[in-house]
Structures are given as structure tokens and as C-alpha cells.
Amino acid sequence: ETGVTQSPTHLIKTRGQQVTLRCSSQSGHNTVSWYQQALGQGPQFIFQYYREEENGRGNFPPRFSGLQFPNYSSELNVNALELDDSALYLCASSFNRGADTQYFGPGTRLTVL
Amino acid sequence: AQTVTQSQPEMSVQEAETVTLSCTYDTSESNYYLFWYKQPPSRQMILVIRQEAYKQQNATENRFSVNFQKAAKSFSLKISDSQLGDTAMYFCASLFKNAGNMLTFGGGTRLMVKP
């Protein structure tokens, strides 16, 4: 059974640029959630995708957007990067939406200069 | 809004001893789930244990067990026979079925296991 994978591992961008982060869900999982974890803090929920549709969104501006593909992999896109977007971005997949346990990938470390 | 609070930023324990990490949460919901996740320096968030709020019995997973006090809204994690590999950040998290299926995390407790 393949776990959750994310790419790239690290990324450096400059303010104003756009970035795309990728996530492959665990085999058999149809739901993907994205979280932002600033240094020294707990993760904050960005949004969740279930069967290619957005299924909930946290308190993040519209420049944070996402996609889920028919194979349930997902992308997180961030436009007009700001310095405060520097963080670890975590992807988690679950067997279904709702109360199913979420299993996390290793994360992508984004640095905005 | 749902909140999760971990009041111990850092803790340390000697190898083979027992340590308890505290977590409190605030909700008016009745249908929810609680989790402890471990995040070692490798950064990957690893599930330690899960508790359904409707179950009175405390969850256990090998050396890890919880003390779930629903009325007090408390959910502590006990680690028995601590091992060096238990050194990590530990996050308490909640999931409320009527609040968007999102995990709400506490601020974390950094646990150091000393030889």
C-alpha cells in the first residue's frame, strides 16, 4: 500500500510569484485535505476535496486554490505569493469525507523571499 | 469556533518512564472525534491514536493511551515506557462532523526523551 506523497520537498519563490504543490493520495482514498503549518505552530486547514469537488474551506483568501483529479491526486495553487505564505504545506488523504482518519504526507517546505 | 489548547509547550522524560501530555478543547457539538498526531523532525505527521466522542472507553495503542474526560473536555495522552524514538512534536486535534470535516489542531507539545 502506497502512502501519501507530496512534491516537491522544498521550494523557494519570490514575492508575487505563483506556486503549485502536488499530492498523491493513499491508495483507495478519495478525499484530500490541505493544511498550512507555520514554523512553531499547529497546522491550519486550507480546504478539502472530495471526488473532485471542494468539500470545505478554511479561512484562507481566494488566491489559495486547488484541484482534485479523477485519480484523486490533488494540487494546491497559491497566486501572488506573500512573505507570510512561507510554511510547511501538508496534504492528508482519507478513505472518505467525514470522520475518517486523515493520513499525512511528508509536506512541502515553501520559502518566499 | 472550535478550539484546541495544549498548555505544555515543552516536556521531557527519562527513557522507560511514563509521561502525560495534556489537551483541552472547546465545542458545543456532540458528534466529534479526537486525535493525537506525532511529528518527528522528519516533518511527517503520524497518527498516534484516535478517540470517538461517543465511546466511553479510552482508546489504547500499545504504549499509548488516552484519558478522555468528555464533561471536562479533556483529552490527555499517556506514553508508557518512553523510548528515544518518541522524541517529537505531539499535536492534539479534533474533527467535528458539523464543522466542515476539517482537523483543528492545538499548538503542539515538544517532547524530549532523554537517555
Interface residues (C-beta under 8 A of the other chain):
Chain A: S33 Y35 Q41 G42 P43 Q44 F45 Q48 N55 G56 R57 G58 L88 L90 A92 R97 G98 A99 T101 Q102 Y103 F104 G105 P106 G107 R109
Chain B: V4 Y33 F35 Y37 S42 R43 Q44 M45 I46 L47 R50 E52 F91 A93 L95 K97 G100 N101 M102 L103 T104 F105 G106 G107 G108
